[in-house]
């Protein structure tokens, strides 16, 4: 599916996400997983500057990926990234005794358990078993519903 359009990706992703309960689970778990991945990678420095870390590299790769599919989607994902980074920095600024990486790892595991439970209810395997790119399509699929509701085209 390497050269398929965004609409094709979203349609195929939607095929294994028809059950209303599974959809609700995805609305909670997909953003959590997205945030957790960034939070975990934020802990891997790539130089002396704390802002240069593995999460920044992933963000750049994701923005490039989304820009191939839709410029409006890229803007929305950029906003999601900005909110995620703000939440990461906010967590770090609280000075809690539970390190960010432990908190993110716990949420990550719980969110994936939720995802697999949703797919068990659905009766279909997660899409990423077919193509790993679906891990990036999940957030786009949710964002496409927000865009549809707001009347924003996926160009």
Secondary structure, 3 states (H helix, E strand, C coil): CCCCCHHHHHHHHHHCCCCHHHHHHHHHHHHHHHHHHHHHHHCCECCCCCCCEHHHHHHHHHHHHHHHHCHHHHHHHHHHHHHHHHHHHHHHHHCCCCCHHHHHHHHHHHHHHHHHHHHHHHCCCCHHHCCCCHHHHHHHHHHHHHHHHHCCCCC
